[in-house]
C-alpha cells in the first residue's frame, strides 16, 4: 500500500510559503483572481509569505501588455505579495524567461544524480514500436530509451540527433494527501517517463514550474482542480529534485473546485463576459465586494452568512475548509454582495470612488471642479443605500450636473393622465416656499399638502410626475432631497419644462 512521501513538508505558521504564478496571456479573469485570493488569504492567515512570479516561457502567447494587466488587477484588488516581480526577493529573478541558466544548472544536477536520461525517440518511432508490440498508439512513449547503451547514444548523435531529457518515473504508486480532497493515489504505470527538456535544451512547463517551487521554498501549492492530473508528474519530479539535492522537501498540494458558468456544468469560460475581471470593474464592482464573492466560490465563513470583510476572511480562512465540489458563478448574487459592501463604505470614501464613473460617463470633468466636488459629496449619500454597482451611479446622479434633461421613454409612458395638472400644482406649491425654507423637509411638506391633501392623490401617483420632471427617470434618488440640491429656481424650471413637453 502506497503512503505519502515522508519528506512532505510539515511547515506551518510563518514557515508557510505559497505562490501565485500566472502566465501573462490574455486578460485577467475571475478564476485566476480566486486562485490569487485563496493563496493570499492562506498566507496572511498563517503569517506566511506569498510569492508572485510570472511563467512567461511561451514567447508566442505571452505579452508585456498582459503582464501589466496582471499587476493592475492585483493592485486594484489590494492583493499584495511579499516576494516576486516588482518587489524583488532572495530568489530573483521571478520571471521564468530570465531563469534559463538556473534551469540548466538544475538539469545538470538531475543528470548527475541519474534520475533523468537522454531520449532520442521520435514520435513516429514511438508509434511504430507500439504497433509492432501490439500496444495502442495513444499510450504514447514506451520507456524505450531508459536502457540505451553508450554505443546506441553515440550512434544517434552521429546521425545528428539531439536528445531530449526524460524523467525516470518511479515504478510504484504515488500517494499524497490533498489539502482539500484528502488522500489521492496515482497507480504505478499511470504515465510513462516524460520529457522535461526538449531536444535543443528548451525546458518545459512540467520541469520549470516544480523547479521554481523547489528553489523558492514553496511549501503549499494551492491551484485549480483542472491541474490535478499533473500532480503525479510533479510528485515524481519532486522526488528526483530531493534525490539530486535541489531541495529537501516535497510541498503539499491543494486543488480548488472548478468555477462553473451560470448555466450547465461547464467550466466558466475565459471568454464569458462574467469572467472578465476588468469588465466587472467597469460595471462598478469594488474590490471588497468582488473578493468577498469570489471567496464564496468554494468556501464560506459560516453557514448563515455571506457578507464579510477582508480582515474577517483572513482571520477565518483555512484551505482545509474549502469544498471540493464545483462552485457556480452567480452574477446577481455577486452584485448583491457588492451592494452590501458599498453600503459599508464611509460616505467620503464612497463619494471618492464614484468620481471615475461619473467622469467616464461624461457627467463631470476628469478632475471635478470645486462645485462638482461639493455636489458629489452632497448627493452621494442619496444613492449609496440604493445602488449595487458603482456603474449605476452616473445614471442616478447625472441630472444634478446638467441643465439638459432627457426624458426616458419608460418614464414618460408611466406618467398618469393628469400629469400636467400634478406638475402645475407642484409649481404653485413650491413658489410659496421661502428660499430659506427650501429644504427636503420644507419641500415635502408643501408638496404633500398640495398633492395628497388637496388633490387627494396617493403618494405613489403624486410624486411620479415631479420625479420625471427633475431627473428624466422613473427611478431616482429621493425626490425631496434632490429638489433641495437643485434649488428652488431650477426645480420649478424643470417642472415647467415637463409641462411644456407634455403639451406638445
N, C-alpha and C positions, 0 to 999 in steps of 0.2 A: 504493500500500500504506500502510495507516494505521500510525502509530507512536505510542507513548505520549506524552502531553503533556510537552514538555521542561521545563515548570515543576513537574513532580512532585518532591516533596521528596527530598532525599538525606540527611536527618537520621539521625544515628547517636549512640550513646553517651548522654551526659547530655542531648542535644537531643531525644531520643525523648519524645513525649507521646502517651499513649493514653488512652482513656476507657471508662468503664462507664456506660451511660445507660439504665437500665430505666424502664419505666412502672410506677407504683405501682398495679397491678391484680392482685388475687388473691394467693395465697401464693407465696413464692419457690420455684422448682423447680430441679432439679439441672442442667438445660440452661443456665439463667440463671447459675448458680454457675460452671459451666465457663467461660462467657464472661468472667466477672469474674476467674476464676483465670488464664486464659491472658493476659489483658491485664495483670494484676498481675505475673505471672511475667516477662512480656516487659519491663515497665518496670523491675522490680527487677534483671533480668539485665543490662540496659544502663545502669543507673544513671539512668534517666529518671524520668518522673513519670506517675502515674495520676490522672486526673481523674474524680470521681464526681458526675454530675449527674442530675437527675430530669426525665423527659419527661412532664409532667403537664398537658397541654393538653386532655385528654379528660375534661371535668368529669363526664360521665355514668358513667364507669368508674373513674376514679382515686379513691383514698381515703387519708386520713391513716393509717388502720389498716395498710394495705398498705405505706405509706412507713415506718412504724415497724417493720414486719416485715422490710423490706429492711435497715434499719440493724441490727436484731437479728441477722439472718443473717450479714452481713459481719463484725460484731464477734465473733460466736461462732466464725466460721471464721478469725479473725485476718487477714483481708484488709484491709489499711489503704490509705488513699489520701492523696495529697499536697495536692490542692485539691478543693474541692467542698462539698456540703452538710455542715453541722455543723462543718467545719474552715475554711471560707472560702477566700479566694484572690484574685488580681488580676482575675479575670473574673466576679466575683459580679454578680448572683445566679446560683445554679446550679440553679434550678428554672424550667422554661420558663414556667410560669404567671406568673412575676414579670418576664418579659423582653419584654413586648409592645412597649414603647417602643423597645427595641433593634431588634426586627423591623421596625417601621415605618420606622426610620431606614435600615436596610439596603435595604428595598424602594425607598425614595426614591432611593438611590444607583443601584440597578439600573434604575430608570425613567430617571434622568438619563443613564445610560450607553447607553440604547437597547436593552438586552438582554432586556427584558420588554415586554409590550404589553397594552392593555386588551382584554378579550374579553367580548362581550355575548351570545354564542350560548347558547341554552337546549338542554337535552338533546333536546327534541322537534325543534327546528330542525336540529340536527346530524343526527338520524336522517332527517328529510325530505330534506335535501341529499344524504345518502349514497344514499338510494333513487333520487332523481332523477338522480344521476350514475352509477348502476349499481355503487355500492360496497356491500359488506356492512356492515350497521349495526354489527356488532361491532367494526369497525375504529375506530369512535369519531370523535373530533374530526378535522376535515379541514384544520386551519390556516387556516380561512376568515377569521378576524379579523386575521390578520397585516397585511393590506393595507387595513384600514378607513381611509377618509378622515376628516378632521376633521368634515366635514358629516355623515357617517354616524354618527360617535360622538355628535355633538350631537343627532341625531335620536333615538338610543337613550336618551340621558339625558332628552330631553324626554318620552319615554314613561314615565319614572320608573324606568328600569332602572339598576342599579348594576353596574359592571364587575368581573369577576374579573381577576386578573393572571396571564398565562401567560408561561412562559419560552420564548424563541426558541431552539429546539433546533438545534444545528449540523447542516447538511445534508451530513454526511460520516460515515465510520466513526469509531467511538470505540474506542480500544485502551488497555488498561492491563495491567500485569504483576502478577498476583495473587501475594501473598506465599506462598501455599500451592499454587496451581494453575497458576502460570505465565501466559503471555500469553493474554489474552482480548480478543476483538474483538466489538463490537456493530455490525452493519451499519447504514449510513445508512438512515433510514426505519423503523427498528425500532419507533419510538414517535413520536407526534405531540408538538407543543408542549403542555406540561402546566400545569395550574393550580398556582400556588404560594401564592396568596392568594385566598380566596373573595370573592365579592361581599359587601360589608359589612365587609371588612377582616380576616377571620378567616384567619390563616396556617395552612398545612397542614404536616403532618409532613415531607413531601418538601422543604419550604422550611426549617423551623426547625432540623431535625437537621443538615444541612450548614452552615447559617449558624452554629450554635453551635460546630461543629467548627472552622470557619474562624476565628471570633473568639477561640476558646480555644487556637488554635495546635496543634490535634491533627495529628500527623504520620503516625500509623498507625492505621487503622480496622480492628480485628480483631473480627469478628462471625460470626454463623451463616450457613451456606450458604443457608438459606431467604431471606436478604435479598440474595443475589447479583443477582437480576434488577433490583433498584432501583439497582444501581451505575451503570448507564448514565445514568440521570437525575441521579444525584449528580455524576457527572463533568461532565455538561452544565452543571449549576448552578455547579459549582466554576469552570469556565471563565468563566462570567458574573461570579462574585464576584471573580475575579482581574482581569478586564477593568474592573470597576467600582471597583477599588482597595480592596475589603474585605479581601482577603488577597493574599499574593504567591506562594503555592504551592498545589499540589494534593497531598493526602495519598496515602499508599499504602494499598491495601486488601488484606485477607486474609480468606478465608471458610473457617471451620472446618467439618468434616464434620458431617452430621446425627447425632444420637444416636437410635438405633432402640430400640424396645421389645424384650423378650426373645424374642418370637415374631413371625414375619413380617417384612415390610420397611417397616413404617410407623414414622414418627417417634414417639418416646416421648411419649405424650400427657401434657399437663399434669395431666390428671385421673387418671392412673395413680398409685396409691399410692407406687410406687417413685420417682416424680418429685417427691414432696412432701418438701422439704428438712427441714421440722420433724418430719415423721413418721419420717424416717430418724434424726434426732437423738433423738427419743423412744425409738426402738428401741435406741439406745445407740452410734451412731457417735461417735467422737471426731474432732475437726476434722482431725487429721493423717491419719487413715485415709481419711476421705471425700475429702479433697483429693488424696491420693495416687491413689486410684482414678479420680477424675474427670480427673486429668491423663492417665491412660492411654486416655481416650476420644479417640483421635486422635494421641497422642504416646507415645513410650517413651524411657526413659533409656538402655536397652541391650536388645539382642535377647533376652538371657537373664536379665533382671532386672525384677521388677515392684514391689518394695518399696524406697522411698527416702524420705529426709527432705525437708522443705520447703526447707531450705538447699541440698540437692543438686539439687532441682528448679530453683531459681533459678539455680544455677551452670551447669546444663546446658541450660536451655530456650532454644530458638530457634524462632520461629514457622515458619521455613522447613522445619523437620523434621517438621511436622505432616502426617499422612497425609490426603489429601483424601477417601479412601473412608469411607463411613458406619461409625460405631462402634456396637456393640451394648451396651446396659446389661445387665450380668450381676450380679444381686443377690448370688448366692452368692460370686462372686469378690470383690465389693466387701466383703462381710462377712469373708471370709478375710483380705484385706489389712488390714482394720480390726483383726482379731485380732492380726496381726503387729505393728501399731503399739501395741496395748495392751501387748504383752509388752516393747516397747521403752521403756515409761514407767518412770520412777523409782518405787519402791514407794510412797513417800509421796504422790507425785503421783497414782498410780492410786487409792490409798485416798481421797484428797480428791475425785476425780472420781466415785466411786461413791456418795457421800453423797446427792446429789439423787435418784438412782434408788432407793436404799433408803427414803428419805423418801417418795417418790412412791407406792411400793407399800405404805406403812404399816408397814414393818419397823422403822423408827426414827422419832423425832421430827424435825421440820423442822430444828431445831437439836439435834444429838446431845448427849446427856448425857455427862459425863466417862466413865462406864462404857461407853456405846455407842461413844464415840470410841476407847477403848482396845481394845474388841473388834474394831472395824473395822480398826484398824492391825494387830492380831494375825492376823486372818483373811484380809485382802485378799490376801496372798501365796499363800494356798492356792488361789485361783481365778484369779489373774492369768494363769497359764500355761494356763488351761483355757477361758476364755471368748473369744468373738469380738465380743460386743457388751456394752456396759455394762448394757443392759437384762436380760441373762441373770443378773446378779449377785444381785438380790434372791431369786430362786428358789433359787440355790445357797447363799446365806448366811443366809436367813431363819430357819432352825432354830436359829441361835445366839442369836437375840434374843427368843425366846419359850419359854414352858413348855408351850404347847399345840401338839402335833404332829398334823398332818393327814396320814394315810397316803394317798398317791396310789394309784389303782386298779391301774395297771400295775405298781407296786412290790409290792403285795400278791400279785398274780397270779403274779409272778415268783419268789416265795419257794418254797424246796424243801419237800417234805413233812415233813421233820424240822426245820423252822424253830424250833419250840418247844424241842426238845432242844438245838439250837445256842445259842439265846438263854440257856437255863438254864446251859449250860456257860460262856458268856461271863460271866454274873453271878458264878458261882463262881470263875472265874479272876481277875476284876478285884477281887473282895472281898479277895483275898490280897495285892494290890499295895499296899504302904505309900503313904500320901498323898504323901509327899515324892518318891516314885519314879513317880508317876502322870504320866509324860511320854509323848510319842509312842513313843519307843523302848521304854520300860517296858511300855506297853500292847501294843505289837506282840509283844514277847517273850512276854508272858503269854498272849495270845490264840493265838499260833502254837503254843505248847506244848499248849494245851487243845483246839484245834480241828483243827490239822493233824497234830500228833504223836499225840495221844491218841485223837481221833475218826477220824483217817485221812481227813479231808476235803481236797479240793483248795481252794486259797485262793479261787478264784472262787466256789465254793459256800459256803465257810466264812464269808466276810465280807459276803455279801449280807444275811442277816437283821439283823446289828447295824447295818449301814448304814441299812436301812429303819427300824429302831427309833430311831436317833438323828435322822434327817433327814426321814423320811417319803417319801423319794425313792429311785429306783433308781440315779440318778446324783448324785453329791455330791462335795464336796471330799474330800481324803484322810481316810480313816477314823480312823487313829490320832491324827493332828494334831487332828481335830475333837473326839475324846474328851478330849484334853489341854485344849482350850479350854473344853469344857463342865465339866470337873472330874469327879472320881470319883463323887461322890454323884449328880449329875444324870445322868451316863452310865448308872449302874446303875439309876436310877429309870426311865429311858426303855427300857432293855432289858426290865425287868419289865413296863412298861406294854404293850409289844407282845405279851409272853407272855399277858397277861390278855386283850388284844384278840383274839388268835387263838383263845383258849379259849371265847369267847362263841358 
